């Protein structure tokens, strides 16, 4: 019987977990008390031999042996070995529980997609779900000692109603050296295909859904079989067991009370009962016992899975779902909150205090803003202040970039100031800054600057802000001297905005 104490720890109270320490069924005391008694008896025997039967010379030799054994206990990594092993066992234990096949999803699909109110439809639905439960019983017989004791032979399975005599003959006529738990699943698929041909399953989508749920059910049966077949490697279990037993064998000798070797030397306190060693035995040996109990949860320990109860529950619930509940619906009526915009179920007096708690609206909902009203006022951009978009690289490099924008290629009215167009005679301007400049380019630069100055003169100014693009009188002359000249190839047939100009720096 599974030991459940969930209700006892529903609320955290003073001494809540302490009350669990006095329970016997499923406790560590029940698992460990025999080993604990053996350890205490052996420790007491060695202590009496040392104190009463050994001579002084023998005590000196025993003291050296005990000190060596006590140092040896530090060489055994008990926490690492046991911790990793128990973690692996617990994960495997829970995975085995989730692999137990439950027919809940399958029975809902059968009840909704296998139609027929007559006796034929009823037999069809009950037979399908019975095949599924038969497959689970067969696999549980092969992994659980409790189920095998309940159904030791196939006659008991037939007598329990999971299989008919004709099905048993079919089952035994199929010879295989392996577990035949999958045979009822094949019967299920064949019967479902026949129901599709007869029209009890009305479309292929319903048949596909039925097959998918059956495959999930069969996969759990297969996984349960493989968990029983493939165990944790035996060498690891042996390593852990040897580590624990050898550790406490050293403790039996090394943790004894020892008299000082030299006269007048201060010895240890004589504790007739080694409390720390007994607690260490209780923890480490108890840890090992936990792993031993749940490494195979299909046995008959207190906390092993109650597979027989699961079989009873699955059969009863599944037959009720596909038979009595088939198209057995309560009338659809208006609910209690039909005319209410906000549904509010009532509270009892025991839970009325919960209505006073405000609903959670977010962790920042109640955060207080800064008391400074100016900080909470919305900021509006002034239309008179032009926004200056500075390129990212220009924040770090102050020199003018010689890059050329494609948008400026081919503009007829205003050419890019960095470009030099070919002259009328087909020659190109000199790429060197100390040569004579092209008068046409200089005229364009001056014309562009004049237009910019006229447009900015009409804009309103803001005190303390320098308008974008404001130039000093010497800007034109300085620009003509500092801007690098760029050679341009002759225009080709491919054009971007008129002419295609390929430019590069000298």
C-alpha positions as a printed Julia matrix, in Angstrom:
506×3 Matrix{Float64}:
   0.0     0.0     0.0
   1.43    3.35   -1.03
   2.14    5.6     1.93
   0.68    9.05    1.28
   1.24   11.96    3.65
   0.48   14.86    1.31
  -2.37   16.17    3.44
  -0.14   16.26    6.51
   2.23   18.72    4.83
  -0.36   20.82    3.0
   0.34   23.71    5.37
   3.71   24.5     6.86
   3.36   24.53   10.65
   5.64   24.34   13.62
   6.62   20.72   14.06
   4.72   19.67   10.92
   7.51   17.51    9.55
   8.46   16.35   13.03
   5.18   14.48   13.3
   6.15   12.46   10.25
   9.2    11.13   12.09
   7.01    8.95   14.31
   5.34    7.03   11.5
   6.44    3.43   11.05
   4.95    2.26    7.76
   7.12    3.31    4.86
   9.68    4.89    7.2
  13.45    4.67    7.15
  13.32    2.94   10.53
  11.45    0.01    9.07
  13.94   -0.26    6.23
  17.12    0.16    8.24
  16.57   -1.15   11.73
  18.08   -4.59   11.08
  21.3    -3.24    9.59
  21.44   -0.65   12.34
  21.22   -3.29   15.06
  23.98   -5.35   13.41
  26.26   -2.31   13.22
  25.68   -1.37   16.86
  26.27   -4.94   18.07
  29.54   -5.26   16.14
  30.73   -1.9    17.42
  29.94   -2.87   21.01
  31.73   -6.23   20.66
  34.92   -4.58   19.34
  34.75   -1.98   22.11
  34.49   -4.64   24.81
  37.35   -6.65   23.32
  39.56   -3.56   23.25
  38.7    -2.48   26.76
  38.67   -5.87   28.56
  40.62   -8.51   26.65
  43.63   -6.86   24.99
  46.97   -6.36   26.66
  48.85   -3.06   26.63
  50.98   -4.12   23.69
  47.95   -5.34   21.8
  46.18   -2.07   22.53
  49.1    -0.14   21.04
  48.89   -2.21   17.87
  45.13   -1.85   17.74
  45.48    1.91   18.14
  47.71    2.13   15.09
  45.3    -0.02   13.07
  42.35    2.11   14.2
  44.11    5.32   13.24
  44.88    3.89    9.81
  41.23    2.85    9.31
  40.0     6.26   10.39
  42.25    7.95    7.82
  41.05    5.53    5.15
  37.44    6.63    5.51
  38.37   10.01    4.04
  39.5     8.33    0.82
  36.02    6.98   -0.01
  33.89    9.65   -1.79
  30.64    8.63   -0.18
  28.67   11.8    -0.89
  29.56   11.83   -4.6
  29.01    8.11   -5.21
  25.75    7.87   -3.3
  24.39   11.22   -4.47
  24.81   10.51   -8.15
  23.47    6.98   -7.77
  20.34    7.98   -5.86
  19.63   10.8    -8.32
  19.81    8.34  -11.2
  17.53    5.9    -9.37
  14.91    8.54   -8.52
  14.74    9.8   -12.12
  14.36    6.24  -13.35
  11.69    5.55  -10.73
   9.52    8.47  -11.84
  10.02    7.63  -15.52
   8.74    4.12  -14.87
   5.62    5.49  -13.24
   4.87    7.76  -16.19
   5.32    4.75  -18.49
   2.43    2.82  -16.93
  -0.25    2.65  -19.67
  -3.47    4.47  -18.78
  -6.48    4.17  -21.13
  -7.97    7.59  -20.43
  -7.11    9.25  -23.74
  -7.87    6.14  -25.75
 -11.28    5.57  -24.18
 -12.35    9.16  -24.96
 -11.41    8.69  -28.62
 -13.27    5.37  -28.81
 -16.38    6.82  -27.19
 -16.51    9.78  -29.59
 -15.51    8.12  -32.88
 -16.79    4.53  -32.78
 -20.53    4.89  -33.39
 -23.49    2.59  -33.03
 -26.26    2.5   -30.42
 -27.19   -1.08  -31.2
 -25.65   -4.18  -29.65
 -23.09   -4.42  -32.44
 -21.74   -0.93  -31.72
 -21.65   -1.6   -28.0
 -19.74   -4.85  -28.47
 -17.31   -3.09  -30.8
 -16.46   -0.32  -28.31
 -16.17   -2.66  -25.33
 -13.98   -5.07  -27.27
 -11.61   -2.33  -28.39
 -11.05   -1.02  -24.88
 -10.81   -4.57  -23.51
  -7.97   -5.31  -25.91
  -6.15   -2.25  -24.63
  -6.59   -3.31  -20.99
  -5.52   -6.87  -21.87
  -2.27   -5.57  -23.3
  -1.6    -3.64  -20.07
  -2.35   -6.71  -17.93
   0.02   -8.85  -19.97
   2.88   -6.39  -19.66
   2.28   -5.82  -15.95
   2.29   -9.58  -15.36
   5.82   -9.68  -16.72
   7.21   -6.8   -14.63
   5.19   -6.71  -11.38
   5.27   -9.43   -8.76
   1.94   -8.28   -7.37
   0.16   -8.69  -10.69
   1.82  -12.04  -11.35
   0.59  -13.31   -7.99
  -2.9   -12.14   -8.9
  -2.85  -13.65  -12.4
  -0.31  -16.51  -12.22
  -1.61  -18.24  -15.37
  -3.58  -17.35  -18.47
  -6.56  -19.17  -16.99
  -6.77  -16.48  -14.34
  -6.65  -13.8   -17.04
  -9.53  -15.49  -18.88
 -11.45  -15.93  -15.66
 -11.01  -12.23  -14.83
 -12.72  -11.32  -18.12
  -9.78   -9.72  -19.92
  -9.69  -12.51  -22.53
 -12.15  -15.0   -23.99
 -11.42  -18.67  -24.59
 -11.29  -18.15  -28.36
  -8.87  -15.26  -27.92
  -6.71  -17.4   -25.66
  -6.5   -20.1   -28.33
  -5.5   -17.5   -30.89
  -2.99  -16.04  -28.47
  -1.35  -19.39  -27.68
  -1.33  -20.49  -31.3
   1.02  -17.64  -32.17
   4.46  -18.94  -31.23
   7.14  -16.44  -30.3
  10.2   -16.52  -28.11
   9.51  -13.0   -26.91
   6.89  -11.32  -24.79
   3.55  -11.28  -26.62
   1.96   -8.3   -24.9
   1.62   -6.58  -28.3
  -0.83   -9.13  -29.77
  -3.98   -7.47  -28.32
  -2.8    -4.17  -29.87
  -2.72   -5.85  -33.3
  -6.21   -7.22  -32.68
  -7.25   -3.67  -31.85
  -5.94   -2.31  -35.16
  -7.59   -5.07  -37.19
 -10.92   -4.53  -35.47
 -10.69   -0.76  -35.96
  -9.99   -1.25  -39.69
 -13.02   -3.53  -39.95
 -15.14   -0.93  -38.15
 -14.02    1.66  -40.71
 -15.11   -0.58  -43.57
 -18.46   -1.22  -41.89
 -19.06    2.47  -41.29
 -18.9     2.41  -37.49
 -15.92    4.73  -37.83
 -17.2     7.33  -40.27
 -14.04    8.86  -41.73
 -10.32    8.29  -42.08
  -9.51   11.18  -39.76
 -11.26    9.42  -36.87
  -9.46    6.17  -37.72
  -6.11    7.99  -37.78
  -6.81    9.58  -34.4
  -7.72    6.17  -32.99
  -4.51    4.64  -34.31
  -2.39    7.46  -32.94
  -3.79    7.03  -29.44
  -3.31    3.28  -29.61
   0.31    3.73  -30.68
   0.94    5.99  -27.7
  -0.65    3.4   -25.44
   1.42    0.58  -26.95
   4.59    2.69  -26.71
   4.1     3.0   -22.95
   3.72   -0.76  -22.66
   6.92   -1.2   -24.64
   8.78    1.35  -22.54
   7.68   -0.41  -19.36
   9.0    -3.68  -20.73
  12.35   -2.12  -21.63
  12.73   -0.5   -18.21
  12.32   -3.94  -16.71
  14.72   -5.47  -19.22
  17.49   -2.84  -19.22
  18.61   -2.24  -15.65
  21.17    0.18  -14.3
  24.59   -1.37  -15.0
  25.4    -3.92  -12.34
  28.93   -2.58  -11.89
  27.61    0.76  -10.72
  25.31   -0.86   -8.18
  28.19   -3.0    -6.96
  30.5    -0.01   -6.65
  28.0     1.87   -4.52
  27.27   -1.12   -2.3
  30.94   -1.94   -1.77
  31.72    1.71   -1.04
  29.07    1.91    1.69
  29.91   -1.42    3.31
  33.66   -0.82    3.26
  33.21    2.69    4.65
  31.36    1.41    7.71
  33.72   -1.55    8.09
  36.51    0.98    8.52
  34.29    2.97   10.89
  33.77   -0.07   13.13
  37.49   -0.14   13.87
  38.56    3.45   13.34
  35.83    5.14   15.36
  36.53    3.22   18.61
  37.69    4.91   21.77
  41.49    4.73   21.95
  43.75    5.16   24.93
  46.77    7.5    24.48
  49.95    5.82   23.31
  52.24    7.79   25.61
  51.78    8.12   29.39
  50.51   11.54   30.35
  49.24   12.25   26.82
  45.74   13.67   26.72
  43.3    11.28   25.1
  39.92   11.71   23.47
  36.71   11.91   25.42
  35.39    8.42   26.12
  31.94    8.38   24.5
  30.56    4.92   25.05
  27.92    5.58   22.4
  29.4     7.09   19.19
  26.58    9.42   18.27
  28.24   11.01   15.23
  29.17    7.62   13.78
  25.66    6.25   14.33
  24.14    9.29   12.65
  26.55    8.9     9.74
  25.49    5.27    9.41
  21.87    6.3     9.55
  22.31    8.84    6.74
  24.55    6.92    4.33
  23.04    3.48    4.85
  19.56    5.0     4.72
  20.46    6.66    1.43
  21.5     3.3     0.05
  18.29    1.7     1.34
  16.21    4.31   -0.45
  17.92    3.39   -3.72
  17.4    -0.33   -3.03
  13.7     0.2    -2.45
  12.85    2.25   -5.53
  15.26    0.71   -8.03
  12.4    -1.67   -8.89
   9.08   -0.07   -7.92
   7.04   -3.06   -9.14
   7.71   -5.17   -6.07
   5.86   -5.44   -2.78
   7.52   -2.74   -0.7
   5.45   -0.15    1.11
   6.07    2.55   -1.48
   6.01    0.4    -4.62
   3.41    1.04   -7.29
  -0.01   -0.45   -6.63
  -0.4    -2.05  -10.0
  -3.39   -4.2    -9.03
  -5.35   -1.12   -8.01
  -4.4     0.51  -11.31
  -5.73   -2.49  -13.25
  -9.04   -2.34  -11.38
  -9.35    1.38  -11.91
  -8.47    1.3   -15.6
 -10.93   -1.47  -16.45
 -13.81    0.08  -14.56
 -13.31    3.61  -15.86
 -12.7     2.6   -19.47
 -15.78    0.36  -19.73
 -17.92    3.05  -18.13
 -16.63    5.6   -20.64
 -17.19    3.61  -23.84
 -20.46    1.93  -22.81
 -22.7     3.69  -20.31
 -21.47    7.16  -21.21
 -21.73    6.73  -24.99
 -23.94    9.63  -26.18
 -25.29    9.86  -22.64
 -25.31   13.61  -22.27
 -26.98   15.86  -19.72
 -29.25   18.55  -21.2
 -27.49   21.7   -22.33
 -29.02   24.65  -20.46
 -28.09   28.21  -19.6
 -25.52   28.39  -16.87
 -25.95   30.32  -13.62
 -24.02   33.33  -14.88
 -25.86   33.67  -18.19
 -26.95   37.26  -17.63
 -23.89   38.38  -15.67
 -20.96   40.08  -17.35
 -18.53   39.05  -14.59
 -18.85   35.58  -13.1
 -18.12   35.45   -9.38
 -18.54   32.08   -7.65
 -19.51   32.36   -3.97
 -17.12   31.92   -1.06
 -17.75   30.15    2.23
 -17.04   31.73    5.57
 -13.78   29.79    5.76
 -12.51   31.4     2.55
 -14.16   34.83    2.78
 -10.88   36.47    3.73
  -9.48   35.72    0.29
 -11.92   38.2    -1.28
 -10.17   41.07    0.53
  -6.89   40.43   -1.24
  -6.45   42.51   -4.41
  -5.81   40.76   -7.67
  -2.28   40.62   -8.96
  -1.93   43.11  -11.81
   1.82   43.08  -12.29
   4.91   43.65  -10.2
   5.21   47.33  -11.28
   1.53   48.2   -10.87
   1.92   49.77   -7.42
   5.32   51.35   -8.01
   5.35   55.04   -7.05
   6.7    57.46   -9.58
   9.18   60.22   -8.79
   7.71   63.03   -6.72
   9.24   65.6    -9.06
   6.38   66.58  -11.34
   8.75   67.83  -14.0
  10.17   64.32  -14.42
   6.71   62.87  -15.12
   5.7    65.53  -17.69
   5.75   64.39  -21.33
   8.57   65.89  -23.36
   7.77   67.37  -26.77
  10.28   68.02  -29.5
  10.56   71.69  -30.51
   9.89   72.14  -34.25
  12.31   75.06  -34.38
  15.29   72.97  -33.27
  16.57   70.85  -36.11
  17.47   67.27  -35.27
  21.03   66.37  -36.05
  21.52   62.73  -37.01
  25.17   61.96  -36.58
  26.46   58.8   -38.19
  27.87   56.27  -35.77
  31.42   56.3   -37.13
  31.57   60.09  -37.27
  31.21   60.21  -33.48
  34.65   58.66  -33.22
  36.34   60.03  -36.34
  36.32   63.77  -36.89
  37.75   63.73  -40.41
  35.36   64.1   -43.3
  34.48   60.82  -44.97
  35.24   60.58  -48.69
  32.4    58.11  -49.2
  29.96   58.89  -51.97
  26.22   58.34  -51.64
  24.49   56.54  -54.48
  21.56   58.91  -54.09
  23.71   61.7   -55.48
  24.72   59.81  -58.62
  23.28   61.21  -61.8
  21.72   64.33  -60.37
  21.57   66.88  -63.15
  20.87   70.09  -61.29
  23.09   69.63  -58.21
  26.08   67.37  -58.41
  27.91   66.01  -55.46
  30.72   68.36  -54.41
  33.12   65.45  -54.18
  32.61   64.43  -57.81
  34.43   65.8   -60.8
  32.67   65.26  -64.12
  34.64   64.79  -67.36
  35.45   67.87  -69.32
  34.03   68.64  -72.74
  37.16   67.48  -74.47
  36.93   64.05  -72.82
  39.83   64.61  -70.43
  39.55   64.32  -66.64
  40.54   66.81  -63.98
  43.76   66.22  -62.17
  43.47   63.96  -59.05
  46.11   65.9   -57.18
  45.16   68.77  -54.91
  47.98   71.05  -56.1
  46.82   71.07  -59.7
  44.38   73.58  -61.2
  40.75   72.86  -60.25
  37.83   72.57  -62.61
  36.01   75.97  -62.81
  32.69   74.23  -63.42
  32.97   72.27  -60.15
  33.96   75.36  -58.22
  30.98   77.24  -59.64
  28.65   74.42  -58.57
  30.0    74.46  -55.03
  29.51   78.2   -54.75
  26.0    77.97  -56.17
  25.08   75.23  -53.69
  26.43   77.18  -50.75
  24.51   80.27  -51.79
  21.24   78.33  -51.92
  21.9    76.79  -48.48
  22.65   80.17  -46.94
  19.43   81.64  -48.34
  17.31   78.76  -47.04
  18.84   78.91  -43.56
  18.5    82.68  -43.36
  14.72   82.3   -43.5
  14.64   79.75  -40.6
  14.04   80.99  -37.04
  17.05   80.78  -34.81
  17.25   79.56  -31.23
  19.58   81.27  -28.79
  22.6    79.14  -28.0
  21.99   76.77  -30.93
  23.99   76.91  -34.1
  21.87   76.05  -37.15
  22.91   72.98  -39.04
  25.09   73.76  -42.02
  26.07   77.33  -40.99
  29.28   78.27  -42.79
  31.83   80.95  -42.23
  32.91   83.18  -45.12
  36.06   81.23  -45.61
  34.23   77.91  -45.92
  34.13   77.91  -49.72
  37.81   78.6   -50.12
  38.8    76.08  -47.44
  36.51   73.42  -48.9
  38.0    73.87  -52.36
  41.47   73.41  -50.93
  40.82   70.47  -48.57
  38.3    68.26  -50.36
  40.01   65.42  -52.26
  39.46   65.2   -55.96
  38.0    62.0   -57.33
  38.44   60.56  -60.8
  35.3    59.5   -62.64
  34.93   57.09  -65.5
  32.95   57.89  -68.57
  29.17   57.17  -68.28
  28.01   53.75  -69.46
  24.71   52.39  -70.74
  23.78   51.17  -67.22
  22.65   54.19  -65.28
  21.49   54.96  -61.77
  19.47   58.13  -61.85
  20.85   59.19  -65.24
  24.56   58.33  -65.47
  26.5    55.53  -63.84
  29.59   57.03  -62.21
  32.32   54.84  -60.8
  34.48   56.82  -58.42
  37.51   56.1   -56.3
  39.99   58.01  -54.21
  43.38   58.83  -55.67
